[in-house]
């Protein structure tokens, strides 16, 4: 391991990346390879006013300093 130079490391990682891409390109696709989608549309729900949320206006956002965690900031 002491004789593992930077050039050897770059060659090894490049070969591993190329092999990974080559093997991935040989894999068969299980999703059908494009074409028509099989996603069904869902009808909208009728929600009674008493079951509606208390807050009708909310801001959705994130603070980048906290690992981009999504927050809901209600007014």
Phi, psi and omega in degrees: 000337180289336181269014182274097185277171178297320180296319178293321178298313180296320178296317181294315180292324177295319178294321179294319179294317179295319178295320178297315178296320180295315179293325179292326180287338178276346183288150178274149180273137180261351183268005177094353175073039177095202181088206184289143179274148179254024179278127180267146177278147182250134179290145179294151181269146172266112182253130178290149181302328180286342178265356181288158178295153180291321181265121181264341178240128178215148176257132176255135180192187177213157176250120185294335182284345179250051177059031178055038178287130180291140180231150171248119182250107182271145178273000000 
